[in-house]
Amino acid sequence: MVEKRQQEEVKDFFNRISDNYSDKYSEKNPFHYWYFNERLNAATEDGDIDFNHKNILDIGTGTGALYDFLIAKGNNQMNFFGCDIAEKMMEESHIPKENRFVGNCYEIDFGGKKFDYVFVLGVTTYLHPDEQDKVLKFISDNLHPDGTALISFTNKRSLNYILYTMSKPFTKLFKKGGRVASQSFRTYNYNQKEIRLLVKGQFKLDNLIYINQTFFPLSHLLPNFSIRLAKFIQRHVKKSRLFNFFSAEFIVVLKPIKQTAK
């Protein structure tokens, strides 16, 4: 029941803000534009991976930002599929209509396809743990034996999370309907240990990529300075253990566990 209510509240929220949603991540908003594109670049090795002739699934595709990003990088012959629970977000997408699916990935018939790449970017923060398990099981069952899944998580051990959590009682005093902080649904955050337990037995954790070295409230009050500071941290702290602490998110790169033939 809690899982269902969480999903309905998240769905209603994103349907409400679907109009001009992409503008939030345009160059008009330097902070959101920077971190949103940093996530896309990190998940695709700065757009250098050739996705042409590959089956790609984007779970929680929203308005199709990943599709637009990959098309701009020259992946015009990829087989791209997107699904999202918020139908109005999907209506804003440029993904071919026949490849758009509204609903939960584990309830959609993809015609038995095995996907070379599965992306879940900016989604897990809103997924109830039971829902998270269903999504991971779906990916495990539908990922090509040589495929890759890339999933982003909010970093529970980051400075950004600590500062945001401390300030949350105050930010709620200034509610704005278009912001996650003002919503009644829960958000979920993870550390490395929890991720390893989450994927254990289903995937091999191939890599972990730390992204978004910004922190609240600086990212909102002084976005341009926050971006410059993030780039400084990337240049000078990346090889330090502190890099984990300064990174608001991370992307896990997962490979299927290949079963040994009996």
Phi, psi and chi 1 to 4 in degrees:
 res  aa     phi    psi   chi1   chi2   chi3   chi4
   1 MET       -  -44.9 -175.3   66.8 -178.8      -
   2 VAL   -62.6  -42.0  175.1      -      -      -
   3 GLU   -60.0  -45.0  174.5 -169.9   -3.3      -
   4 LYS   -65.5  -43.5 -174.4   66.9  174.1  176.6
   5 ARG   -63.7  -41.1 -176.2  168.0   64.9 -110.5
   6 GLN   -57.9  -46.9  168.0   81.6    7.4      -
   7 GLN   -64.1  -41.8 -173.8  176.5  100.4      -
   8 GLU   -65.5  -39.7  -72.9  -60.1  -41.0      -
   9 GLU   -67.5  -40.7  -70.3  178.7   -6.9      -
  10 VAL   -65.1  -44.8  170.0      -      -      -
  11 LYS   -58.5  -48.4  173.9 -176.5  174.3  179.7
  12 ASP   -62.5  -40.1  -69.5  -14.9      -      -
  13 PHE   -61.0  -49.9  169.7   68.4      -      -
  14 PHE   -72.5  -29.3  -79.0  102.3      -      -
  15 ASN   -65.7  -37.1  -84.7  -29.3      -      -
  16 ARG   -65.9  -35.8  -75.6 -159.6  -49.1  -87.2
  17 ILE  -100.3   14.0   65.8  170.4      -      -
  18 SER   -66.9  -33.1   60.7      -      -      -
  19 ASP   -63.2  124.8  -71.3  -17.3      -      -
  20 ASN    58.3   24.2  -56.9  -45.6      -      -
  21 TYR   -58.7  -37.9  178.8   80.6      -      -
  22 SER   -62.5  -25.4  -62.7      -      -      -
  23 ASP   -64.2  -26.7  -71.9  -13.7      -      -
  24 LYS   -60.9  -30.3 -179.4  179.3  179.1 -179.5
  25 TYR  -108.7   22.0  -61.9   99.0      -      -
  26 SER   -89.4  176.5   70.3      -      -      -
  27 GLU   -67.0  -10.1  -66.6 -179.1   78.6      -
  28 LYS   -65.8  -26.6  -59.5  173.9 -173.0  174.9
  29 ASN  -117.5   89.8 -170.4  -34.1      -      -
  30 PRO   -58.0  -38.8   18.0  -30.4      -      -
  31 PHE   -67.7  -52.5  168.6   68.3      -      -
  32 HIS   -63.1  -37.8  -75.0   96.1      -      -
  33 TYR   -62.0  -42.5  175.8   79.0      -      -
  34 TRP   -66.1  -53.3  177.0   79.8      -      -
  35 TYR   -72.5  -30.4   97.4   72.6      -      -
  36 PHE   -66.2  -44.5 -167.4   67.1      -      -
  37 ASN   -74.0  -28.7  -79.5  -79.6      -      -
  38 GLU   -62.8  -39.5 -170.0 -165.2   36.5      -
  39 ARG   -63.5  -44.4 -177.4 -164.5  -74.6  158.3
  40 LEU   -64.2  -42.1  -66.4  175.9      -      -
  41 ASN   -64.6  -43.2  -84.4  -59.2      -      -
  42 ALA   -64.8  -37.8      -      -      -      -
  43 ALA   -74.2  -17.6      -      -      -      -
  44 THR  -121.3   16.8   61.8      -      -      -
  45 GLU    55.2   52.1  -63.8 -177.9    9.5      -
  46 ASP    59.8   29.7  -64.7  -32.5      -      -
  47 GLY    77.6   10.3      -      -      -      -
  48 ASP   -83.2  -14.9  -72.5  -19.4      -      -
  49 ILE   -72.9  136.2  -60.8  174.9      -      -
  50 ASP   -88.0  110.2 -175.8    1.0      -      -
  51 PHE   -96.6    1.1  -67.3   98.0      -      -
  52 ASN   -62.3  139.6  -75.1  -49.8      -      -
  53 HIS    65.1   20.4  -51.3  -65.7      -      -
  54 LYS  -110.6  148.1  -57.5  -68.2 -173.8 -178.5
  55 ASN   -87.5  119.9  -73.1  -27.7      -      -
  56 ILE  -123.1  133.9  -59.8  158.8      -      -
  57 LEU  -122.0  128.5  174.8   62.7      -      -
  58 ASP  -111.6  106.4 -173.0   17.0      -      -
  59 ILE   -88.0  125.6  -63.0  173.1      -      -
  60 GLY    75.5   45.4      -      -      -      -
  61 THR   -69.0  -18.7 -166.0      -      -      -
  62 GLY    61.1 -125.7      -      -      -      -
  63 THR   -89.6    9.9   56.5      -      -      -
  64 GLY    83.2   33.2      -      -      -      -
  65 ALA   -62.0  -39.4      -      -      -      -
  66 LEU   -64.7  -41.5  176.5   61.9      -      -
  67 TYR   -59.0  -48.5  175.3   79.9      -      -
  68 ASP   -60.9  -41.1  -67.0  -20.5      -      -
  69 PHE   -62.1  -46.6  178.2   84.5      -      -
  70 LEU   -69.9  -37.4  -65.7 -179.9      -      -
  71 ILE   -61.5  -42.7  -73.7  -69.7      -      -
  72 ALA   -63.6  -23.1      -      -      -      -
  73 LYS   -89.0    3.5  -66.3  -68.9 -177.2  177.9
  74 GLY    96.1   14.9      -      -      -      -
  75 ASN   -90.7   64.8  -62.8  -77.9      -      -
  76 ASN   -82.0   -9.8  -61.3  -61.7      -      -
  77 GLN  -115.5   21.6  -61.7 -178.2   59.5      -
  78 MET   -81.1  156.1   60.3 -177.9  173.9      -
  79 ASN  -101.8   91.4  -58.7  -48.0      -      -
  80 PHE  -101.6  128.9 -168.4  101.2      -      -
  81 PHE  -124.5  138.5  -58.7   83.0      -      -
  82 GLY  -130.1  142.6      -      -      -      -
  83 CYS  -136.3  149.9   65.9      -      -      -
  84 ASP  -159.5  149.8 -158.3  -66.9      -      -
  85 ILE   -80.4  -18.0   60.9  171.6      -      -
  86 ALA   -96.1  102.0      -      -      -      -
  87 GLU   -64.3  -32.1   65.6  -84.4    6.4      -
  88 LYS   -71.7  -29.5  -69.5 -174.1  178.5  179.4
  89 MET   -65.4  -42.9  -66.5  -74.7  -79.1      -
  90 MET   -62.4  -32.8  -65.7  -74.0  -72.2      -
  91 GLU   -64.0  -22.4  -70.8  171.7    3.1      -
  92 GLU   -86.4   -3.1  -57.6  -66.7  -41.2      -
  93 SER   -82.8  153.3  167.8      -      -      -
  94 HIS   -95.9    1.6  -63.4  123.2      -      -
  95 ILE   -60.9  135.8  -60.2  170.1      -      -
  96 PRO   -49.6  136.1  -27.1   35.4      -      -
  97 LYS   -55.9  -36.3  -72.7 -173.6  177.4 -179.1
  98 GLU   -70.2  -11.9   63.8  -87.9   18.9      -
  99 ASN  -109.0   10.4  -72.3   -3.5      -      -
 100 ARG  -100.7  135.0  -61.9 -176.5 -151.7  166.0
 101 PHE  -133.8  130.4  -63.3   86.7      -      -
 102 VAL   -99.1  127.3  176.0      -      -      -
 103 GLY   133.2 -173.3      -      -      -      -
 104 ASN   -78.3  137.1  -63.3  -55.4      -      -
 105 CYS   -56.2  -37.0   59.9      -      -      -
 106 TYR   -77.5   -4.0   49.6   83.6      -      -
 107 GLU  -110.5    4.5  -63.9  174.8  -23.9      -
 108 ILE  -103.2  139.6  -64.0  169.2      -      -
 109 ASP   -91.5  108.5 -179.3    6.4      -      -
 110 PHE   -96.5   18.2  -69.6  101.4      -      -
 111 GLY    69.0   28.7      -      -      -      -
 112 GLY    75.4   13.7      -      -      -      -
 113 LYS   -66.6  145.3  -72.7 -178.5  178.0   63.4
 114 LYS  -106.3  129.6  -67.4  -66.8 -178.3 -177.9
 115 PHE   -95.2  135.6  -65.2   99.4      -      -
 116 ASP   -75.8  -34.1  -60.5  -70.6      -      -
 117 TYR  -137.2  135.0  -70.0   91.9      -      -
 118 VAL  -124.7  126.1  176.4      -      -      -
 119 PHE  -111.5  137.5  -67.9   90.2      -      -
 120 VAL  -135.1   89.6 -170.5      -      -      -
 121 LEU  -113.8  125.0  -56.6  176.7      -      -
 122 GLY    68.7   28.7      -      -      -      -
 123 VAL  -118.5  -40.3  176.5      -      -      -
 124 THR   -61.3  -23.2   59.4      -      -      -
 125 THR   -59.1  -26.2  -55.8      -      -      -
 126 TYR  -104.1   -1.5  -48.4  109.0      -      -
 127 LEU   -90.9  123.6  -67.4 -178.2      -      -
 128 HIS   -59.1  144.8 -176.1  -82.3      -      -
 129 PRO   -51.1  -37.8  -29.8   36.3      -      -
 130 ASP   -65.8  -38.0  -68.6  -17.6      -      -
 131 GLU   -67.5  -39.5 -176.9   76.3    5.8      -
 132 GLN   -57.1  -44.2 -172.6   87.4  -93.8      -
 133 ASP   -62.5  -39.9  -70.4  -19.1      -      -
 134 LYS   -65.5  -40.7  -68.1  176.5 -176.0  177.2
 135 VAL   -65.5  -44.5  170.7      -      -      -
 136 LEU   -64.4  -38.7  -71.9  171.7      -      -
 137 LYS   -64.2  -42.0  176.2   66.2  165.3   55.9
 138 PHE   -60.5  -45.9  167.0   84.6      -      -
 139 ILE   -62.4  -44.4  -63.7  172.4      -      -
 140 SER   -58.2  -39.8  178.1      -      -      -
 141 ASP   -76.9  -22.8  -69.6  -17.2      -      -
 142 ASN  -118.3    6.0  -67.0  -84.3      -      -
 143 LEU   -86.6  135.3 -168.7   62.8      -      -
 144 HIS   -58.9  145.8 -172.4  -81.2      -      -
 145 PRO   -53.0  -27.5  -27.3   34.7      -      -
 146 ASP  -106.6   16.9  -65.3  -43.2      -      -
 147 GLY   -82.9  177.9      -      -      -      -
 148 THR  -138.1  135.0  -56.6      -      -      -
 149 ALA  -113.2  135.9      -      -      -      -
 150 LEU  -124.9  118.1  -60.9  104.8      -      -
 151 ILE  -129.6  128.8  -51.7  175.0      -      -
 152 SER   -96.2  146.8   69.5      -      -      -
 153 PHE  -135.0  148.5  -66.0   89.3      -      -
 154 THR   -76.8  132.2  -57.5      -      -      -
 155 ASN   -84.5  109.7 -177.3    8.2      -      -
 156 LYS   -66.2  -21.4 -174.3 -170.0  -72.7 -172.6
 157 ARG   -97.3   12.3  -67.5  -74.3 -177.7  -99.3
 158 SER   -90.0  156.3   69.5      -      -      -
 159 LEU   -61.1  -39.8  175.4   61.0      -      -
 160 ASN   -58.5  -45.6  176.9   70.8      -      -
 161 TYR   -65.0  -41.1  179.0   72.3      -      -
 162 ILE   -62.3  -48.9  -66.2  168.3      -      -
 163 LEU   -66.5  -39.8  -67.1  173.7      -      -
 164 TYR   -64.5  -43.0 -179.9   76.8      -      -
 165 THR   -63.6  -41.3  -58.1      -      -      -
 166 MET   -64.6  -33.8  -70.7  173.4   60.8      -
 167 SER   -91.9   -7.3   63.6      -      -      -
 168 LYS   -57.2  -41.6 -159.3  166.2 -175.3  179.5
 169 PRO   -58.4  -29.4  -25.0   35.6      -      -
 170 PHE   -83.3  -38.5  -57.5   99.7      -      -
 171 THR   -65.5  -27.6   58.8      -      -      -
 172 LYS   -68.3  -19.3  -73.3 -131.9  178.6 -119.5
 173 LEU   -70.5  -19.8  -64.1  175.4      -      -
 174 PHE  -117.4   61.1  -54.2   95.9      -      -
 175 LYS   -65.7  137.8  -70.6 -172.3  175.3 -176.9
 176 LYS  -133.1  127.9  -72.0 -170.9  177.2 -178.9
 177 GLY   -59.4  -23.4      -      -      -      -
 178 GLY   -91.5    9.6      -      -      -      -
 179 ARG  -114.8  142.9  -68.6 -174.9  177.7  178.5
 180 VAL   -60.8  -38.0  171.1      -      -      -
 181 ALA   -60.1  -23.5      -      -      -      -
 182 SER   -92.7    1.3   66.6      -      -      -
 183 GLN   -91.0  159.6  -55.4  -51.0  -53.8      -
 184 SER   -85.9  -18.6   59.7      -      -      -
 185 PHE   -73.6  156.5   54.5   74.9      -      -
 186 ARG   -79.4  156.9  -78.5 -166.4   59.5  179.7
 187 THR  -119.3  152.7   55.4      -      -      -
 188 TYR  -124.3  135.4  -60.6   89.8      -      -
 189 ASN  -133.2  152.9  -47.5  -85.2      -      -
 190 TYR  -137.2  157.1  -62.6   83.3      -      -
 191 ASN  -114.1  176.0   58.1   40.9      -      -
 192 GLN   -58.5  -44.5  -79.1 -167.9   44.1      -
 193 LYS   -60.2  -43.2 -176.9  178.0  179.7 -179.0
 194 GLU   -64.9  -36.7  -70.3  169.2  -23.7      -
 195 ILE   -66.0  -43.4  -67.0  -58.4      -      -
 196 ARG   -61.0  -38.6  -67.6 -178.1 -171.8  -80.2
 197 LEU   -70.1  -35.5  -71.0  173.4      -      -
 198 LEU   -64.4  -39.4 -166.2   63.5      -      -
 199 VAL   -98.8   -5.7  -55.5      -      -      -
 200 LYS   -57.1  132.9 -174.0  177.8 -179.2 -179.2
 201 GLY    88.5  -16.4      -      -      -      -
 202 GLN  -111.4  -33.9  -64.5 -172.6   85.3      -
 203 PHE  -138.9  159.0  -57.6   95.0      -      -
 204 LYS   -97.2  127.6  171.3 -170.4  171.9 -174.2
 205 LEU   -79.4  102.2 -178.7   52.2      -      -
 206 ASP   -83.8  -32.3 -165.9   56.7      -      -
 207 ASN  -163.2  159.6 -164.9   10.8      -      -
 208 LEU  -136.1  120.7 -165.3  148.9      -      -
 209 ILE  -113.2  117.8  -52.9  166.7      -      -
 210 TYR   -84.5  133.8  -71.9  104.9      -      -
 211 ILE  -136.3  167.0   58.9  173.1      -      -
 212 ASN    60.8   74.6 -171.6   11.0      -      -
 213 GLN   -88.3   56.7  -70.9   73.9   41.0      -
 214 THR  -123.4  165.5   62.0      -      -      -
 215 PHE  -149.4  148.1   30.4   89.3      -      -
 216 PHE   -74.8  143.6 -175.0   87.0      -      -
 217 PRO   -93.2    3.4   35.7  -36.1      -      -
 218 LEU   -56.2  -37.7 -166.2   63.1      -      -
 219 SER   -63.2  -24.2   53.5      -      -      -
 220 HIS   -96.6  -36.0  -66.2  -91.4      -      -
 221 LEU   -79.5  -41.1  -61.3  175.8      -      -
 222 LEU  -133.1   70.7  -62.4  168.8      -      -
 223 PRO   -60.2  -42.6   19.5  -31.6      -      -
 224 ASN   -66.8  -41.0  -70.8  -48.4      -      -
 225 PHE   -65.6  -39.0  174.1   74.7      -      -
 226 SER   -60.6  -39.7 -176.7      -      -      -
 227 ILE   -66.6  -43.7  -66.6  167.4      -      -
 228 ARG   -62.3  -39.6  -70.1 -163.2  -61.7  -88.4
 229 LEU   -65.3  -40.3 -179.6   58.3      -      -
 230 ALA   -61.2  -42.0      -      -      -      -
 231 LYS   -66.5  -36.1  -68.9  178.7  179.0  178.4
 232 PHE   -63.0  -44.5  175.7   85.8      -      -
 233 ILE   -62.4  -40.3  -67.9  170.3      -      -
 234 GLN   -62.0  -38.6  -70.8  173.1  -12.1      -
 235 ARG   -74.3  -36.0  -72.5 -165.3  -56.9  -90.8
 236 HIS  -112.9  -13.3  -61.5  -75.2      -      -
 237 VAL  -119.5   -5.0 -171.2      -      -      -
 238 LYS   -55.5  -35.0 -165.6  164.6 -172.2  176.4
 239 LYS   -89.4    2.2  -64.8 -177.5  179.8  179.3
 240 SER   -95.2  156.4  166.1      -      -      -
 241 ARG   -64.7  -19.9  -68.6 -177.0  178.7 -179.6
 242 LEU   -69.0  -17.2  -75.6  172.7      -      -
 243 PHE   -60.4  -37.3 -161.5   59.2      -      -
 244 ASN   -58.2  -47.3  177.2   -5.9      -      -
 245 PHE   -63.5  -34.2  178.9   63.5      -      -
 246 PHE   -86.5   -5.8  -75.2  127.4      -      -
 247 SER   -99.6  119.1  -58.8      -      -      -
 248 ALA   -72.9  -24.0      -      -      -      -
 249 GLU  -139.4  166.4  -61.5  178.4   51.2      -
 250 PHE  -145.9  153.0   52.2   81.7      -      -
 251 ILE  -110.8  127.7  -63.6  172.9      -      -
 252 VAL   -97.6  135.2  -65.3      -      -      -
 253 VAL  -105.4  116.6 -177.5      -      -      -
 254 LEU  -114.7  141.5  -56.5  174.0      -      -
 255 LYS  -119.6  146.5  -62.9  -74.9 -171.0  178.6
 256 PRO   -68.2  148.4   22.2  -31.1      -      -
 257 ILE   -81.8  114.9  -64.7  176.2      -      -
 258 LYS   -78.4  126.1  -64.2 -178.1 -179.6 -179.9
 259 GLN   -78.8  133.9  -58.0  -63.8  -36.4      -
 260 THR   -76.8  127.9  -56.0      -      -      -
 261 ALA   -64.5  137.5      -      -      -      -
 262 LYS   -86.2      -  -65.0 -177.3  178.8  179.1
